[in-house]
C-alpha cells in the first residue's frame, strides 16, 4: 500500500486544531502545496469552546460564514462575572441592548471538523492518524534550520518529509517549542482545572443566558458555558497544592461537586441537572513560546500558548494566530530574505496580544471585584500583575506598516492572480494601499478593468514612485475630480488590488 505521506511539500503543518487547519487552508488558497498531519482521527472531542467575534473575518476569508451559520452553534453577547458576590456583565458590542455583535460557544468535535473539511476543499492534503516525531535539520551552514519532519503515517512506518516551512500547531504537545527549548511557564501560579458536561442545566437570565459565566467561590473559581442546547460545560479551577488533601480524601467527582456547592449562581444553574459525561482534569497553567519560530519553522496557536485560566481568549488566540501565521508564512515563502523581519513581527504580535487581552481582563477584575478580598487570590494577584495600574493600550493596527518603518530597505511583494477573490487573500490586503511612509513603486494591470478608475491616468502616477497621497491627489487633478472624491478613490484602489488587477511592490522609503 502506498504511503499517504509525500517525500516533500512546500508547507508541512503538524496539528489539526483550529490554528493548524486555518493556516493550512489559507496557505493552500495562496497556491502552496500544503500537507497537514494529525495524530488523532476526526471527529474527536476537545475542550475550548468559546470564540469571540474577532473570528468572523477569518470565517469570511476562508469562505466559511454560511457554513458556520448553518452549524447553529450557540451565540453569546458577552461575559458575566460574579466575583465576591457582585455581578458584572461585559458585552462585545458597544450597547448591551439590541447589539448583534455575538461570539460563539462551539461544540469542538463539529467545529474542528468544519475547519478540517474546508482546508481539504481549499487544496491542503490531510493525513489523520499520523504522528510527527521531530524535526529534520539542515546539514549545511545553518544546522538549526528545520527542513522537514520525521512522521509516522497510519501504517506506523516512520518517514522523512521535507518542507520549505514547518508549522508547529501541535497544541499542548508543543513539538518544536519543546525541541528548541522555547516553552516557558507564565509567572502566574498553577491551577488545577476539572470539567464535565451537564444535561438539563439552567442559564443566566434574559439576554445573558448564553454568556460565558465566571464565578468565584471560597477556594477558587468556576467557568461555565452552554456549548449545545442540551449540554453545559462547568469547569472548576482550584489551587492544586491546597486542594490535594481534600481531593485525595474525596476522589475527583465528589471533590468537583463539593466545589460547585460552594458557589451561588452555578449551583443554581445545576439544581435540576445531571452530570452527563465523565470528568476531565488538567494542569491549568498558561504557557507560551519564547519566540514565534526560527529558520524554516513557525510555532502557532496552542503550541505557542495554551490553557488561559483567566479569560476566554484561549481559543480566540489560537484562531487569531492562525490567520496571522498565514501572513508571516506567506512572507517567508515568497521573500526568504525577510524571514527575520517576519518572525520578529510575529513575536511582537504574539506578545502584544497575550499581554493586552490577559492584562485587560485581570485588571478589570482587580479594579471592580477586589480579588485581594478572596483567600484564593490574596497572595497570587500581586505575583501575576503587581499593583493595579492603568488599562493597557488597545492592540496596535497596521503591523505591516510598522514592519516597513523598522526595515526601510525591505521590499514586500504581493501578487494575486487575475480574478482572485477577496477571501483568497490575507487580511493585510485590505490596508495595503494605506501604508506610510511606504511608496508604491510598481503596479502592472493584469487584464481586469476598473470601471470607476481611469487606469490610463492612474498607472503613470504609481510608476513615478509618488507617495500614496500624491498619487491620489494627482489622479484627482488629471481626471478632473475634486478632493471630495478622495475617499471614493481610495476605496476603488483597494478594490483594484483586492480583485487582482495589480502586481504591487511596496518599498520602504
C-alpha positions in Angstrom: 0.0 0.0 0.0 1.3 3.4 -0.9 2.0 5.8 1.9 -0.2 9.0 2.0 2.9 10.9 3.1 4.8 12.6 0.2 8.6 12.9 0.4 8.4 16.7 0.1 6.0 19.6 0.3 6.0 23.4 0.5 4.4 23.7 3.9 4.2 20.9 6.5 1.7 21.6 9.3 1.7 19.4 12.4 -1.6 19.5 14.3 -5.2 19.8 13.0 -6.6 22.1 15.8 -8.2 25.4 14.8 -4.8 27.2 14.2 -3.3 24.4 12.2 -6.3 23.9 9.9 -6.9 27.6 9.3 -3.2 28.1 8.3 -3.3 25.1 6.1 -6.5 26.4 4.4 -5.2 29.9 4.0 -1.8 28.9 2.5 -3.5 26.3 0.2 -5.6 29.2 -1.1 -2.4 31.1 -2.0 -1.3 28.2 -4.1 1.2 26.4 -1.9 1.4 22.6 -1.6 0.3 22.0 2.0 0.4 18.8 4.0 -1.4 18.7 7.3 -0.7 15.8 9.7 -2.6 15.0 12.8 -2.3 12.2 15.4 -6.0 11.8 16.2 -8.8 10.8 13.9 -11.8 13.0 13.4 -14.4 13.6 14.8 -12.7 13.9 18.2 -13.6 15.6 21.5 -11.7 18.7 22.6 -12.3 21.3 25.2 -12.0 25.1 24.4 -15.4 26.2 23.2 -15.6 30.0 23.5 -14.9 32.2 20.4 -15.1 36.0 20.4 -16.5 37.9 17.4 -12.9 38.5 16.4 -13.1 35.2 14.4 -15.7 36.5 12.0 -13.1 38.0 9.5 -11.3 34.6 9.4 -14.5 32.8 8.5 -15.1 35.3 5.8 -11.6 34.8 4.3 -12.0 31.0 4.5 -15.4 31.1 2.9 -17.0 29.6 6.0 -19.5 32.3 7.1 -22.5 30.4 5.6 -21.3 27.1 7.0 -20.8 28.5 10.5 -24.3 30.0 10.4 -25.7 26.6 9.3 -24.0 24.8 12.1 -26.3 26.6 14.6 -23.6 26.9 17.3 -24.7 28.7 20.5 -24.1 32.5 20.1 -23.4 34.8 23.1 -23.3 38.6 23.5 -20.5 38.7 26.2 -19.2 37.5 29.5 -20.8 37.7 33.0 -18.6 37.8 36.1 -19.8 37.1 39.7 -16.9 37.9 41.9 -17.0 38.4 45.7 -20.8 38.5 45.4 -21.1 41.3 42.9 -22.2 40.6 39.3 -20.9 42.4 36.2 -21.5 41.8 32.5 -19.4 43.0 29.6 -20.7 42.9 26.1 -18.9 42.5 22.8 -21.0 45.3 21.2 -21.0 48.9 22.3 -24.5 48.7 23.6 -26.0 45.7 25.5 -29.4 46.4 24.1 -30.1 45.3 20.5 -26.4 44.6 19.7 -25.8 41.9 17.1 -22.1 41.5 17.9 -22.0 37.9 19.1 -19.4 35.3 19.9 -19.7 31.6 19.7 -19.9 28.7 22.1 -18.9 25.8 19.8 -19.0 22.1 20.1 -15.4 21.4 19.2 -15.9 18.0 17.5 -18.2 19.6 14.9 -16.3 22.9 14.7 -12.9 21.3 14.2 -14.4 19.0 11.5 -15.7 22.1 9.6 -12.3 23.7 9.6 -10.6 20.4 8.6 -13.0 19.8 5.7 -12.5 23.4 4.4 -8.7 23.0 4.5 -9.2 19.9 2.3 -11.5 21.7 -0.1 -9.0 24.5 -0.5 -6.3 22.1 -1.6 -4.5 21.0 1.6 -3.6 17.3 1.8 -4.7 15.9 5.2 -3.3 12.7 6.8 -5.0 11.7 10.0 -3.5 9.1 12.3 0.0 10.4 11.5 2.4 11.3 14.3 5.2 13.9 13.9 8.2 12.8 15.9 10.8 15.6 15.4 12.4 18.0 13.0 14.8 17.3 10.2 17.8 19.6 10.3 19.9 21.2 7.7 23.3 19.6 7.0 24.6 22.9 5.6 25.8 26.1 7.0 22.7 26.5 9.3 22.3 23.4 11.4 19.4 25.0 13.3 17.3 25.3 10.1 14.3 23.0 10.1 14.0 21.3 6.7 11.1 19.0 7.5 9.8 16.4 10.0 10.1 12.8 10.8 6.5 11.4 10.5 4.9 8.0 11.1 1.9 7.5 8.9 -1.2 5.4 9.6 0.9 2.4 8.7 3.2 3.2 11.7 6.3 3.4 9.4 8.5 6.5 10.1 9.4 8.6 7.1 11.2 11.8 6.4 9.0 14.6 4.8 11.0 17.6 3.6 9.3 21.0 3.6 10.2 24.6 2.9 8.4 25.6 6.0 7.3 23.6 9.0 4.4 24.9 11.3 4.1 23.5 14.8 0.4 23.6 15.7 0.5 20.6 18.0 -1.2 22.2 21.0 -0.1 21.2 24.5 2.4 18.7 23.0 4.4 21.6 21.6 6.6 19.5 19.3 9.1 22.2 18.1 8.5 24.5 21.0 9.8 21.8 23.4 12.5 20.6 21.0 14.1 24.1 20.7 13.5 25.0 24.4 11.1 27.7 23.6 8.3 26.8 26.0 8.2 28.8 29.2 5.6 28.9 32.0 3.8 32.1 32.8 4.6 33.6 36.3 1.0 33.1 37.4 0.7 30.3 40.0 -0.6 27.0 38.7 -4.3 25.9 38.8 -6.0 22.6 38.5 -8.9 22.5 36.0 -11.6 19.9 36.4 -14.5 19.9 34.0 -17.5 17.9 32.8 -20.8 18.5 30.9 -24.3 18.7 32.5 -27.7 18.0 31.0 -30.9 19.9 31.9 -28.9 22.8 33.4 -30.3 26.3 33.8 -28.8 29.5 32.5 -28.3 33.2 33.5 -31.4 35.3 33.0 -32.6 37.1 29.9 -30.3 38.3 27.2 -27.2 36.9 29.1 -28.5 33.3 29.1 -25.8 32.1 26.7 -22.9 34.2 28.1 -19.7 32.8 29.4 -20.3 32.9 33.2 -17.3 33.1 35.6 -18.0 32.9 39.4 -15.6 32.9 42.3 -16.0 30.9 45.5 -14.0 30.4 48.7 -11.2 28.2 47.2 -11.2 29.1 43.6 -13.4 30.0 40.6 -15.8 28.4 38.1 -16.1 28.9 34.3 -19.3 27.7 32.7 -20.7 27.9 29.2 -23.6 26.3 27.3 -22.0 24.5 24.4 -25.0 22.8 23.0 -28.8 23.2 23.6 -28.6 20.1 25.8 -25.2 20.5 27.4 -23.4 23.0 29.7 -19.7 22.8 30.4 -18.8 23.5 34.1 -15.1 23.9 34.8 -13.7 24.2 38.4 -10.3 26.0 38.8 -8.5 25.5 42.2 -5.0 25.7 43.7 -3.7 22.2 43.2 -1.4 22.3 46.3 -4.1 23.5 48.6 -6.7 21.1 47.1 -4.6 17.9 47.2 -5.5 16.6 50.7 -9.3 17.1 50.1 -9.0 15.7 46.5 -7.2 12.6 47.8 -9.8 12.1 50.6 -13.0 12.6 48.4 -12.0 11.5 44.9 -12.3 13.6 41.8 -16.1 13.6 41.3 -17.1 14.2 44.9 -14.4 16.9 45.2 -15.7 18.6 42.0 -19.3 18.5 43.3 -18.2 20.0 46.6 -16.7 23.0 44.9 -19.9 23.6 42.9 -21.9 23.5 46.2 -19.7 26.4 47.5 -21.0 28.7 44.7 -24.2 30.7 44.5 -25.1 31.1 40.8 -23.6 28.0 39.3 -25.2 25.6 41.8 -28.5 27.2 41.0 -27.9 26.5 37.2 -27.3 22.9 38.2 -30.1 22.4 40.7 -32.1 20.1 38.4 -29.2 19.0 36.2 -27.4 15.7 35.8 -23.7 15.2 35.1 -23.9 13.7 31.7 -20.2 12.8 30.9 -17.0 11.7 32.6 -14.8 14.3 34.3 -11.6 15.6 32.8 -8.7 17.3 34.6 -5.5 19.1 33.5 -2.8 21.5 34.6 -4.4 24.9 34.2 -1.1 26.8 33.9 -0.6 29.2 31.0 2.5 28.5 28.8 3.8 30.4 25.9 6.8 30.2 23.5 9.8 32.5 23.8 9.8 33.1 20.0 7.4 32.8 17.2 9.7 30.5 15.3 13.1 30.2 13.7 14.8 29.3 10.4 12.3 27.2 8.5 9.6 26.9 11.1 6.8 28.7 13.0 5.2 28.0 16.3 1.5 28.9 16.4 -1.8 28.5 18.3 -1.8 26.3 21.3 1.7 25.1 20.6 2.8 28.7 21.4 0.4 29.3 24.3 -2.4 27.3 25.9 -4.9 26.9 28.8 -5.6 30.5 29.6 -7.1 30.3 33.2 -8.1 34.0 33.4 -10.0 34.9 30.2 -11.9 33.2 27.3 -9.2 34.3 24.8 -7.5 30.9 24.6 -9.4 29.6 21.5 -9.7 33.1 20.0 -6.0 33.5 20.3 -5.4 30.1 18.6 -7.6 31.1 15.7 -6.2 34.7 15.5 -2.6 33.4 15.4 -3.7 31.1 12.7 -4.6 34.0 10.4 -1.5 35.9 11.5 0.8 32.9 10.9 -0.5 32.5 7.4 0.6 36.1 6.6 4.0 35.5 8.1 4.4 32.2 6.4 3.4 33.8 3.1 6.2 36.4 3.6 8.7 33.7 4.5 7.9 31.6 1.5 7.8 34.4 -1.1 10.6 36.6 0.3 13.0 34.4 2.3 15.3 37.4 2.8 12.5 38.8 5.1 12.5 35.8 7.4 14.0 37.6 10.4 11.7 40.6 9.9 8.6 38.4 9.6 9.5 36.4 12.7 10.2 39.5 14.8 6.9 40.9 13.7 5.2 37.6 14.6 6.8 37.5 18.0 5.8 41.1 18.7 2.2 40.4 17.7 2.1 37.3 19.9 3.4 39.1 23.0 1.2 42.1 22.4 -2.0 40.1 22.0 -1.1 38.0 25.0 -0.5 40.9 27.4 -3.2 43.1 26.1 -6.0 40.6 26.4 -4.8 39.0 29.6 -3.9 42.2 31.4 -7.1 43.9 30.4 -9.3 41.1 31.8 -7.4 40.7 35.0 -7.0 44.4 35.7 -10.8 45.0 35.3 -11.5 42.3 37.9 -8.8 43.8 40.2 -10.4 47.2 40.0 -14.0 46.2 40.2 -14.2 42.9 42.0 -11.4 43.3 44.7 -9.6 40.0 44.2 -7.5 40.6 47.2 -10.5 40.0 49.4 -10.5 36.4 48.3 -8.4 33.9 50.1 -7.6 32.1 46.9 -6.2 35.2 45.2 -4.9 37.2 48.1 -1.3 36.2 47.6 -1.5 35.3 44.0 -2.7 38.6 42.5 0.4 40.6 43.2 2.5 37.8 41.7 0.5 37.9 38.5 0.4 41.7 37.8 1.7 43.7 40.7 -0.2 46.7 41.8 -3.2 47.7 39.6 -2.3 50.3 37.1 -4.0 51.9 34.1 -5.6 49.7 31.4 -3.1 48.7 28.7 -3.5 50.4 25.3 -5.6 48.6 22.7 -3.8 46.3 20.2 -1.9 48.3 17.6 -3.0 48.0 14.0 -1.0 48.4 10.8 1.7 45.9 11.8 2.9 45.6 8.2 3.3 49.4 8.1 5.4 49.2 11.2 7.5 46.5 9.7 8.2 48.7 6.7 9.2 51.5 9.1 11.5 49.2 11.1 13.2 47.9 7.9 13.4 50.8 5.4 15.1 48.7 2.7 12.5 45.8 2.9 10.6 45.0 -0.3 7.3 43.4 0.3 5.8 41.9 -2.9 2.2 40.9 -3.1 0.9 39.3 -6.4 -2.6 38.0 -6.9 -3.7 36.1 -10.0 -6.3 37.8 -12.2 -9.8 37.2 -10.8 -8.7 36.1 -7.4 -11.5 36.6 -4.8 -11.2 38.7 -1.6 -11.4 35.7 0.7 -8.3 34.2 -1.0 -6.0 36.9 0.4 -4.7 37.6 3.9 -6.1 40.5 5.9 -3.1 42.8 5.1 -4.5 43.4 1.6 -7.4 45.5 3.0 -4.9 48.1 4.2 -2.1 47.7 1.7 -2.7 51.0 -0.1 -2.7 53.0 3.2 0.9 52.1 4.2 3.1 55.1 5.1 5.8 56.0 4.7 5.9 53.2 2.1 5.8 54.1 -1.5 4.0 52.0 -4.2 6.8 51.5 -6.7 5.3 49.3 -9.3 1.8 48.4 -10.5 1.0 46.5 -13.6 -2.5 45.8 -14.9 -3.3 42.1 -15.4 -6.4 42.4 -17.6 -9.1 43.3 -15.1 -11.0 46.5 -15.8 -11.8 49.2 -13.2 -15.0 51.0 -14.3 -14.6 53.6 -11.5 -10.9 54.3 -12.1 -9.1 55.7 -15.2 -6.1 53.3 -15.3 -4.5 55.4 -18.1 -4.2 58.3 -15.6 -3.5 56.1 -12.5 -0.6 53.9 -13.6 1.9 56.6 -14.7 1.5 58.3 -11.3 2.1 55.0 -9.5 5.1 54.2 -11.7 6.6 57.6 -10.9 7.3 56.4 -7.3 5.0 59.0 -5.7 3.7 58.7 -2.1 0.2 57.5 -2.0 -1.4 60.9 -1.0 0.4 62.4 -4.1 -0.8 59.6 -6.3 -4.4 60.1 -5.2 -4.3 63.9 -5.5 -2.5 63.7 -8.8 -5.1 61.3 -10.1 -8.0 63.6 -8.9 -6.4 66.5 -10.8 -5.8 64.6 -14.0 -9.2 63.1 -14.0 -10.9 66.4 -13.2 -12.4 65.3 -9.9 -12.3 67.3 -6.7 -10.9 66.4 -3.3 -14.3 65.4 -2.1 -13.8 62.2 -4.2 -10.6 61.3 -2.3 -12.2 58.6 0.0 -14.0 57.1 -3.0 -10.8 56.8 -5.0 -9.0 55.1 -2.0 -11.8 52.5 -1.8 -11.6 51.9 -5.6 -7.8 51.5 -5.3 -8.2 49.0 -2.5 -10.7 47.0 -4.6 -8.4 47.1 -7.6 -5.7 45.3 -5.6 -8.3 43.0 -3.9 -9.5 41.9 -7.4 -6.1 41.1 -8.6 -5.7 43.9 -11.1 -2.3 45.0 -9.8 1.0 43.4 -9.1 2.1 45.7 -6.3 5.6 46.1 -4.8 5.9 48.2 -1.6 9.3 49.5 -0.8 10.2 51.3 2.5 11.0 55.0 2.0 
